């Protein structure tokens, strides 16, 4: 602790005068360059300017990038733009095969209607008219068991499977969606342990598939669902993630005609199950006749697109410490195009996370202009697929291109470009940070030393207001789980997450470059840049002195 205090004091003294005005005045008005200004200049921080950030972001978040969905042409173009600049500045590639790109194979499945079929006791049924499956290719047959709504919600004492073993059986449920009286807020605890929907429970417990008797809502949406199922390829998935854990199971909607045939001659017929379901008085679980022969063949056609993380390294100057890395990251994807708002269907993602993407570029350029190198190397990772479920950071931390245990800290930048204007009464901007303010999350959750260093650098440099209101495992917004630092923290790497807050244009077409506060963005970027320098120059890597809080480990 004594060494930490001495180091913090040294940082404080070194940076104490490195404020926005870095030049003192001699008598007679001639500028005097302070030692702190010399230090900042030697590190290249002065190359990070609002004009520079605006220049890069205006390209990254332009309409021509089409919202940078994962995967998409716009995202690939953005990746090439990043790589082109990195090469120009002499930053080393750290992706696959000597490139800047860590390739990620995807798979997108689409239902193949002509080759999908179903039978009950020899009676044939038609895809689209009689049944609608999800895009999970399989042929399933076997004994059936009816399990009511098919949910488990421990907090509400709901367990549809008491004394029932579903292994190697086809599960039949009534309707879809939450059980009556249950809302999203009731799904507390861990998914798959404290609560589970029918498909997840079936997947975890070895069932062959899930058949759903239609409720009123399903019947209303039948035609729309049928058109979407046959016309649009499914959501892409990361192939390597698909092979982890239990495979998904087919989930199939049944028409009234098919449900009637399925329950013909059973303890309860389909009409009874439907009526009881509508009234909320579900029939207790029961096994169907073992002699009943049911078969489904779900055929799919697969596409195999790909995407990429962009990975680069600025090599450190210390012959020993350069084998360790300070990682800085942002996600360069957004959500693509969507429902038009005032005629605009391109969701540009200037703040989310074009701002972080641009900040990393500016820091890479600053390092290339610096007169000295930090002692440790700096690892830059532009993650793809964050909006799809933190794909890029999960992929990088599971299949790293550099030794993961050599990363001493990870600084994550996700939305740093917007600020709340004085007099703004829009409720959607209620928690947007101000022009000199930024939310800081996770800085002390794993490393007391890293958190103190971060605070010391900030107070000694531009003295932004570091707001810690979301730095809480019990934060109902769950911001800690919602950006790429999470996957690094799960691997034991201490993190800091910088975030400006949700605003009126979050995940909307209005998140455009002209709404960015470039002065604020510049201050935040420079502060993070000076922080990475101090972490990189530590004599010993930041100590992880406490485990990640249990609620954050569970996800």
C-alpha positions in Angstrom: 0.0 0.0 0.0 2.9 2.3 0.8 4.3 1.8 -2.8 0.9 2.5 -4.2 0.6 5.8 -2.3 4.1 6.8 -3.4 3.3 6.0 -7.1 0.0 7.8 -6.9 1.8 10.9 -5.5 4.3 10.7 -8.4 1.4 10.6 -10.9 -0.2 13.5 -9.1 3.0 15.6 -9.3 3.7 14.7 -12.9 0.3 15.6 -14.1 -0.8 18.3 -11.7 -0.3 21.1 -14.2 -1.4 19.3 -17.3 -4.8 21.0 -17.5 -6.6 22.3 -20.6 -4.3 25.3 -20.6 -0.9 23.8 -20.5 1.2 26.9 -20.9 2.0 29.3 -18.1 2.8 33.0 -18.8 6.3 34.6 -18.5 6.5 38.2 -17.6 5.6 40.2 -20.6 3.1 37.6 -21.8 5.5 35.1 -23.4 4.3 31.5 -22.9 6.3 29.2 -20.6 6.1 25.5 -21.3 5.5 23.6 -18.1 7.1 20.2 -17.3 3.6 18.7 -17.3 3.0 20.1 -20.8 6.2 18.7 -22.0 5.3 15.3 -20.6 1.8 15.4 -22.3 3.4 16.5 -25.6 6.0 13.8 -25.5 3.1 11.3 -25.1 1.3 12.7 -28.2 -1.8 13.6 -26.3 -2.1 17.0 -28.1 -2.8 15.2 -31.4 -6.2 14.2 -30.0 -8.5 17.1 -31.0 -12.2 17.7 -31.5 -11.6 18.4 -35.2 -9.7 15.1 -35.6 -12.5 13.1 -33.8 -15.2 14.8 -35.9 -13.3 14.0 -39.1 -13.0 10.2 -38.3 -16.5 9.9 -36.8 -18.2 11.6 -39.8 -17.0 8.7 -41.9 -17.6 5.9 -39.4 -21.2 7.0 -38.7 -22.1 8.2 -42.2 -25.2 7.0 -44.0 -22.9 5.2 -46.4 -21.9 2.7 -43.6 -25.6 1.8 -43.4 -25.6 1.4 -39.6 -22.7 -1.1 -39.3 -24.8 -4.1 -38.6 -23.0 -7.4 -37.9 -22.4 -8.8 -40.5 -22.8 -6.1 -43.2 -21.0 -4.3 -46.0 -20.9 -1.2 -43.9 -19.2 -2.9 -41.0 -16.6 -4.5 -43.4 -15.9 -1.1 -44.9 -15.4 0.4 -41.4 -13.0 -2.4 -40.6 -11.0 -1.6 -43.7 -11.0 2.1 -42.8 -9.6 1.3 -39.3 -7.0 -1.0 -40.7 -5.9 1.4 -43.4 -5.2 4.1 -40.8 -3.4 1.7 -38.5 -1.1 0.6 -41.2 -0.4 4.2 -42.2 0.6 5.0 -38.6 2.8 2.0 -38.2 0.7 0.1 -35.7 1.3 -3.6 -35.9 -1.5 -6.0 -37.0 -2.4 -8.6 -34.3 -5.2 -10.5 -36.0 -5.1 -13.7 -38.0 -2.2 -14.5 -40.4 -0.4 -11.2 -40.0 -3.5 -9.1 -40.7 -5.5 -6.7 -38.6 -8.6 -9.0 -38.8 -9.6 -11.8 -36.5 -12.1 -13.6 -38.6 -15.2 -15.0 -37.1 -17.2 -17.6 -38.9 -21.0 -17.2 -38.7 -24.0 -19.3 -39.7 -27.4 -18.2 -40.7 -30.1 -20.8 -41.1 -33.3 -20.4 -43.1 -36.3 -22.8 -43.2 -36.6 -25.0 -46.2 -40.3 -25.3 -46.5 -40.6 -27.8 -49.5 -38.4 -30.3 -47.6 -40.1 -29.9 -44.2 -43.0 -32.3 -43.2 -45.0 -33.7 -40.3 -47.2 -36.8 -39.7 -49.5 -38.0 -36.9 -50.5 -41.6 -37.1 -49.9 -41.6 -40.8 -51.9 -38.4 -41.4 -49.7 -35.8 -43.3 -49.6 -32.1 -42.4 -48.3 -29.1 -44.4 -45.6 -26.6 -43.5 -47.0 -23.1 -43.0 -50.6 -24.2 -43.0 -50.5 -26.7 -40.2 -47.2 -26.1 -38.4 -44.5 -23.4 -38.1 -41.1 -24.4 -36.7 -38.0 -22.4 -35.7 -35.0 -22.8 -38.0 -33.4 -25.8 -36.2 -32.9 -28.6 -38.6 -33.9 -32.0 -37.2 -36.1 -35.1 -37.5 -37.9 -35.8 -34.3 -40.1 -38.6 -33.2 -40.9 -40.2 -29.8 -43.2 -40.2 -26.8 -45.0 -37.0 -25.9 -45.8 -35.3 -22.6 -48.1 -32.3 -22.0 -46.7 -29.9 -19.4 -49.1 -26.9 -19.3 -47.3 -23.7 -19.9 -43.9 -25.4 -19.7 -42.2 -22.7 -17.6 -40.1 -22.8 -14.5 -40.0 -19.6 -12.3 -38.6 -20.4 -8.9 -39.4 -17.0 -7.4 -43.1 -17.6 -8.1 -43.1 -21.3 -7.2 -43.9 -22.3 -10.8 -42.5 -25.6 -12.0 -44.3 -27.3 -14.9 -42.1 -30.4 -14.6 -42.5 -31.6 -11.1 -42.1 -35.4 -11.1 -41.7 -35.4 -14.9 -38.6 -36.6 -16.8 -38.6 -35.1 -20.3 -35.4 -36.8 -21.6 -35.9 -38.2 -25.1 -39.5 -37.0 -25.2 -41.4 -34.4 -27.2 -42.8 -31.7 -24.9 -46.2 -30.2 -25.6 -47.1 -26.8 -24.1 -50.1 -24.5 -24.2 -49.4 -21.1 -25.9 -46.3 -19.0 -25.8 -44.9 -16.2 -23.8 -44.9 -15.7 -20.0 -47.3 -17.7 -17.8 -50.4 -15.7 -16.7 -49.4 -13.1 -14.1 -45.7 -13.3 -14.8 -43.7 -10.4 -16.3 -40.1 -9.9 -17.2 -39.4 -8.4 -13.8 -40.3 -11.7 -12.2 -37.4 -13.5 -13.9 -34.9 -12.9 -11.2 -31.7 -14.9 -10.7 -29.9 -16.9 -13.3 -31.4 -18.0 -16.6 -31.5 -21.7 -16.8 -31.2 -22.2 -13.0 -33.8 -19.8 -11.4 -36.1 -19.6 -14.4 -36.5 -21.2 -17.8 -38.8 -21.1 -20.7 -40.0 -24.3 -22.4 -37.4 -24.3 -25.2 -34.5 -23.7 -22.7 -35.8 -26.4 -20.3 -36.1 -28.9 -23.1 -32.6 -28.1 -24.3 -31.1 -28.5 -20.9 -32.9 -31.7 -20.0 -32.6 -33.7 -23.2 -36.0 -33.3 -24.7 -36.3 -33.8 -28.4 -38.4 -30.7 -29.2 -41.3 -28.5 -28.1 -44.8 -28.4 -29.7 -47.0 -25.5 -28.8 -50.8 -25.6 -28.9 -51.9 -22.2 -30.2 -53.3 -19.6 -27.9 -55.3 -16.6 -29.2 -52.2 -14.4 -29.7 -50.5 -17.1 -31.8 -53.5 -17.5 -34.0 -53.6 -13.7 -34.6 -49.9 -13.7 -35.6 -49.9 -17.0 -37.6 -49.9 -15.5 -41.1 -47.3 -12.9 -40.3 -45.1 -15.5 -38.6 -45.5 -17.8 -41.6 -44.4 -15.2 -44.1 -41.4 -14.1 -42.0 -40.3 -17.7 -41.4 -40.2 -18.5 -45.1 -39.0 -15.2 -46.5 -36.2 -14.2 -44.2 -33.1 -16.0 -43.1 -32.7 -16.4 -39.4 -30.4 -14.4 -37.2 -26.8 -15.2 -37.8 -24.9 -17.0 -35.0 -21.2 -17.5 -34.3 -20.5 -21.1 -35.3 -18.0 -21.8 -32.5 -20.6 -20.6 -29.9 -23.2 -22.9 -31.4 -21.1 -25.9 -30.6 -20.8 -25.1 -27.0 -23.2 -26.6 -24.5 -26.5 -28.4 -25.4 -27.7 -27.8 -29.0 -31.0 -25.9 -29.4 -34.2 -28.0 -30.0 -36.9 -27.6 -32.5 -39.8 -25.4 -31.3 -43.0 -25.9 -33.4 -46.3 -24.0 -33.4 -49.3 -26.3 -34.2 -52.4 -25.2 -36.0 -55.8 -25.9 -34.4 -56.3 -28.7 -36.9 -53.0 -30.4 -36.0 -53.5 -29.9 -32.3 -56.9 -31.6 -32.6 -55.3 -34.6 -34.3 -52.5 -34.7 -31.8 -54.9 -35.0 -28.8 -57.5 -37.2 -30.5 -58.3 -40.1 -28.1 -56.2 -38.7 -25.3 -57.2 -38.0 -21.6 -58.1 -34.4 -22.7 -58.8 -33.3 -26.2 -57.4 -30.1 -27.8 -60.6 -28.1 -27.3 -60.5 -28.8 -23.5 -56.8 -27.8 -23.3 -57.5 -24.6 -25.2 -60.5 -23.6 -23.2 -58.8 -24.3 -19.9 -55.7 -22.4 -21.1 -57.8 -19.4 -22.0 -59.4 -19.4 -18.5 -56.0 -19.7 -16.8 -57.0 -23.1 -15.4 -54.4 -25.2 -17.1 -54.7 -29.0 -17.2 -52.2 -30.8 -15.1 -49.3 -32.5 -17.0 -49.9 -35.9 -18.4 -48.3 -38.4 -20.8 -49.9 -39.0 -24.2 -50.7 -42.4 -25.5 -47.4 -44.3 -26.1 -48.8 -45.8 -29.3 -49.2 -42.5 -30.9 -46.8 -42.0 -33.8 -45.6 -38.5 -34.4 -42.9 -37.4 -36.7 -41.5 -34.0 -37.8 -38.8 -33.2 -40.3 -37.5 -29.7 -40.2 -35.2 -28.8 -43.1 -33.0 -25.8 -43.1 -30.7 -24.1 -45.6 -27.5 -22.5 -44.2 -25.5 -19.5 -45.3 -22.0 -19.0 -43.9 -21.1 -15.3 -43.8 -18.2 -14.0 -41.7 -17.3 -10.9 -39.7 -14.2 -9.8 -37.9 -12.7 -8.1 -34.9 -10.0 -5.5 -35.7 -6.9 -6.2 -33.6 -3.6 -4.2 -33.4 -0.7 -3.7 -31.1 1.6 -0.7 -30.4 4.7 -2.3 -29.1 6.0 -1.0 -25.7 9.5 0.3 -25.2 10.6 -1.8 -22.2 12.4 -5.0 -23.2 10.7 -7.0 -20.5 7.4 -5.3 -19.9 6.5 -5.0 -23.6 5.3 -8.6 -23.4 2.4 -7.3 -21.3 -0.5 -5.3 -22.7 -2.9 -2.6 -21.6 -6.0 -3.3 -23.7 -8.3 -0.6 -24.9 -11.5 -1.6 -26.7 -14.7 -0.4 -28.3 -17.4 -2.0 -30.4 -17.4 -0.7 -34.0 -20.8 -2.3 -34.9 -24.3 -0.9 -34.5 -27.8 -2.1 -35.3 -27.9 -1.4 -39.1 -31.2 -0.2 -40.5 -34.7 -0.5 -39.1 -38.1 1.1 -38.8 -38.0 4.6 -40.3 -38.4 7.6 -37.9 -39.3 10.7 -39.8 -38.3 9.0 -43.0 -34.8 8.0 -41.8 -34.2 4.2 -41.5 -30.4 4.3 -41.0 -29.4 3.8 -37.4 -26.0 5.6 -37.7 -24.7 4.8 -34.2 -22.5 7.9 -33.9 -22.4 7.8 -30.1 -23.1 4.1 -29.9 -20.3 3.2 -30.4 -18.9 5.3 -33.2 -17.5 7.6 -30.4 -15.5 4.7 -28.8 -14.4 3.5 -32.2 -13.1 6.9 -33.1 -11.5 7.4 -29.7 -9.4 4.3 -30.2 -8.3 5.5 -33.6 -7.3 8.8 -32.1 -5.3 7.1 -29.4 -3.5 4.9 -31.9 -2.6 8.0 -33.9 -1.4 9.7 -30.8 0.9 6.8 -29.9 2.4 7.0 -33.4 3.1 10.7 -32.9 4.5 10.3 -29.4 8.3 11.0 -28.8 8.5 8.0 -26.6 6.9 4.6 -26.2 5.0 3.4 -23.1 6.8 0.6 -21.2 4.1 -1.9 -21.9 2.5 -2.6 -25.2 -1.0 -1.3 -26.0 -3.5 -3.7 -27.4 -6.4 -2.2 -29.5 -9.4 -4.3 -30.2 -12.4 -3.0 -32.2 -15.1 -5.6 -31.3 -17.8 -6.6 -33.7 -21.2 -8.0 -32.8 -21.5 -6.2 -29.4 -25.1 -5.4 -30.3 -25.8 -9.1 -31.0 -24.7 -10.2 -27.5 -21.1 -9.1 -27.0 -19.9 -11.5 -29.7 -16.6 -9.9 -30.5 -15.3 -9.6 -27.0 -16.5 -13.1 -26.1 -14.8 -14.5 -29.2 -11.5 -12.6 -28.5 -11.3 -13.7 -24.9 -12.1 -17.3 -25.8 -9.8 -17.4 -28.9 -7.3 -14.6 -28.2 -4.6 -13.7 -30.7 -2.2 -12.7 -27.9 -1.8 -14.5 -24.5 -4.8 -13.4 -22.5 -2.9 -13.6 -19.2 -0.5 -10.9 -20.5 -3.3 -8.3 -20.5 -2.9 -6.3 -17.3 -6.1 -4.2 -17.6 -8.8 -3.4 -20.1 -10.3 0.0 -20.7 -13.6 -0.1 -22.5 -15.1 2.9 -24.3 -18.8 2.6 -25.2 -20.6 5.9 -25.8 -18.6 9.0 -24.8 -19.9 11.6 -27.3 -23.2 13.0 -26.0 -23.9 15.5 -23.2 -26.9 16.9 -21.6 -27.5 20.5 -22.5 -28.5 23.1 -19.9 -32.3 23.4 -19.7 -32.9 20.0 -21.4 -36.2 18.7 -19.9 -36.6 15.7 -22.2 -37.2 12.7 -19.9 -35.2 10.4 -22.3 -32.1 12.6 -21.5 -32.7 12.6 -17.7 -29.6 10.4 -17.1 -27.4 11.7 -19.9 -24.1 13.0 -18.5 -23.1 16.6 -18.7 -20.3 18.3 -20.8 -17.7 17.7 -18.1 -19.0 14.4 -16.8 -18.7 10.7 -17.6 -20.0 7.6 -15.9 -17.2 5.2 -14.8 -18.1 1.6 -14.1 -16.1 -1.2 -12.6 -12.8 0.6 -11.9 -12.5 -0.7 -8.3 -14.5 -3.9 -8.5 -11.5 -6.1 -9.0 -8.4 -3.9 -8.4 -8.2 -1.1 -5.8 -5.0 0.0 -7.3 -6.4 0.5 -10.8 -9.3 2.5 -9.5 -7.1 4.8 -7.5 -4.8 5.3 -10.4 -7.7 6.2 -12.6 -9.0 8.8 -10.1 -5.5 10.2 -9.6 -4.9 10.7 -13.3 -8.2 12.3 -13.9 -7.9 14.7 -11.0 -4.4 15.6 -12.0 -5.2 16.2 -15.6 -8.6 17.5 -16.9 -10.5 16.8 -13.7 -13.7 15.5 -15.3 -16.6 14.6 -13.0 -16.4 10.8 -12.7 -19.9 9.7 -11.8 -20.1 6.3 -10.1 -23.8 5.9 -9.8 -23.9 2.8 -12.0 -20.8 1.3 -10.4 -22.9 -1.2 -8.4 -23.5 -4.9 -8.9 -27.2 -4.3 -8.1 -27.6 -1.6 -10.7 -31.1 -2.3 -12.2 -29.9 -1.1 -15.6 -27.3 -3.9 -15.6 -24.8 -1.7 -17.5 -21.9 -3.8 -16.3 -23.2 -6.7 -18.3 -24.1 -4.8 -21.4 -20.7 -3.9 -23.0 -17.5 -5.7 -24.0 -15.5 -5.2 -20.8 -17.7 -7.9 -19.2 -16.0 -10.7 -21.1 -12.6 -9.5 -20.0 -13.7 -9.2 -16.4 -15.0 -12.8 -16.5 -11.4 -13.8 -17.4 -10.0 -12.1 -14.3 -8.7 -9.0 -16.1 -9.5 -5.7 -14.2 -11.5 -3.3 -16.3 -12.7 0.3 -16.4 -15.9 1.2 -18.5 -16.5 4.8 -19.7 -20.1 5.6 -20.7 -22.0 8.8 -21.2 -25.5 7.4 -20.4 -28.7 6.6 -22.3 -30.3 9.4 -24.3 -33.1 10.2 -26.6 -31.4 8.8 -29.7 -30.1 5.6 -28.2 -30.7 2.9 -30.8 -32.6 5.3 -33.0 -31.8 6.9 -36.4 -31.1 10.2 -34.6 -27.8 9.1 -33.2 -25.9 11.0 -35.8 -22.5 12.8 -36.0 -23.8 16.3 -35.9 -25.3 15.7 -32.4 -21.9 14.8 -30.8 -20.3 17.1 -28.3 -16.8 16.9 -29.7 -15.2 19.0 -27.0 -16.4 16.6 -24.4 -15.4 13.6 -26.5 -12.0 15.0 -26.8 -11.6 15.6 -23.0 -12.7 12.0 -22.2 -10.5 10.5 -24.9 -7.4 12.4 -23.7 -8.1 11.4 -20.1 -8.4 7.7 -21.0 -5.3 8.0 -23.1 -3.3 9.5 -20.2 -4.7 6.7 -18.0 -3.5 4.0 -20.4 0.0 5.6 -20.3 0.1 5.4 -16.5 -1.1 1.8 -16.4 1.4 0.9 -19.1 4.3 2.5 -17.1 3.5 0.9 -13.8 6.5 -1.1 -12.5 4.2 -4.0 -11.6 0.8 -4.8 -13.2 -2.3 -3.7 -11.2 -3.0 -6.1 -8.4 -6.3 -7.9 -8.6 -7.1 -7.8 -4.9 -10.7 -8.9 -4.8 -12.9 -11.3 -6.8 -15.5 -10.0 -9.1 -18.7 -9.7 -7.1 -20.8 -12.8 -7.3 -23.8 -11.3 -9.1 -21.4 -10.1 -11.8 -19.7 -13.4 -12.2 -23.1 -15.1 -12.8 -24.1 -12.9 -15.7 
